[in-house]
Amino acid sequence: MNDDRAWARIQGGLLRGVVIGAVAGLLVGAILGAIVFKGPGAIMAAALAGAIGLGGLGAFWGVLAKLESPDPGREPGDTDRPVADVSELTREEHGRQLPPSN
């Protein structure tokens, strides 16, 4: 079930990043297109390029933002007593003598 929550969180970050990046790219592309070009077609093409470019970059940043690690002590799989609580992975050694060191 944790995978479902993580996937929903990642999708939310992806969508938010695409929308914010595309709007910002549209504005920046339109402004730069108006400064550099004279024709309305070229200005619209610059705005579209900005929307696509920053939309993709925003999607990347949005996904990365949702992949942050949890706070210390709240990691998935943490147990209070790892040796006792996860017996199939670890075990305590009793009565074993170490070889003498030379």
C-alpha positions in Angstrom: 0.0 0.0 0.0 2.9 2.4 0.5 3.7 2.1 -3.2 0.2 3.4 -4.0 0.7 6.4 -1.8 4.2 7.1 -3.2 2.9 6.8 -6.8 0.0 9.2 -6.1 2.5 11.6 -4.5 4.8 11.4 -7.5 2.0 11.9 -10.0 0.8 15.0 -8.1 4.3 16.4 -8.3 4.6 15.6 -11.9 1.3 17.3 -12.8 2.0 20.3 -10.6 5.5 20.7 -12.1 4.2 20.4 -15.7 1.5 23.0 -15.2 3.7 25.5 -13.4 6.6 25.0 -15.8 4.4 25.3 -18.9 2.8 28.6 -17.7 6.1 30.1 -16.7 7.7 28.9 -20.0 4.8 30.4 -22.0 5.3 33.8 -20.3 9.1 33.8 -20.5 9.0 32.6 -24.2 6.4 35.3 -25.1 8.4 38.0 -23.5 11.7 36.9 -25.0 10.0 36.3 -28.4 8.6 39.8 -28.3 12.0 41.3 -27.6 13.9 39.2 -30.2 11.3 38.7 -33.0 8.9 41.0 -34.8 6.4 38.7 -36.3 3.5 37.3 -34.3 4.1 33.8 -35.6 7.7 33.9 -34.3 6.6 35.2 -30.9 4.0 32.5 -30.6 6.6 29.9 -31.6 9.0 31.2 -28.9 6.2 31.0 -26.4 5.3 27.5 -27.4 9.0 26.5 -27.2 9.3 28.0 -23.7 6.1 26.2 -22.6 7.5 22.9 -23.8 11.0 23.4 -22.5 10.1 24.7 -19.0 7.1 22.3 -18.8 9.5 19.3 -19.2 11.9 20.8 -16.8 9.1 21.5 -14.3 7.9 17.9 -14.6 11.4 16.7 -13.8 11.7 19.0 -10.8 8.2 18.1 -9.6 9.0 14.4 -9.6 12.4 14.9 -7.9 10.7 17.1 -5.2 8.3 14.2 -4.3 11.2 11.7 -4.0 12.6 13.3 -0.9 13.6 10.9 1.8 11.5 10.9 5.0 12.6 12.5 8.2 15.1 10.5 10.3 13.4 7.9 12.4 10.4 7.7 10.1 11.9 5.6 7.3 9.8 2.7 6.0 10.7 -0.5 7.7 12.2 1.0 10.8 11.7 -1.1 13.9 12.5 -0.3 17.5 14.5 -3.5 17.9 15.8 -4.6 14.5 17.5 -7.8 15.8 14.4 -9.1 17.6 11.7 -7.7 15.3 13.2 -9.0 12.0 14.4 -12.4 13.0 14.6 -13.9 9.5 17.2 -11.3 8.5 19.4 -11.2 11.6 20.0 -13.3 14.7 21.8 -12.9 18.0 24.9 -15.0 18.6 25.1 -16.6 22.1 28.1 -18.4 23.6 30.4 -18.1 20.6 34.0 -17.6 21.5 36.3 -15.5 19.3 39.6 -17.1 18.2 42.6 -15.9 20.1 44.4 -13.0 18.5 48.2 -13.4 17.9 
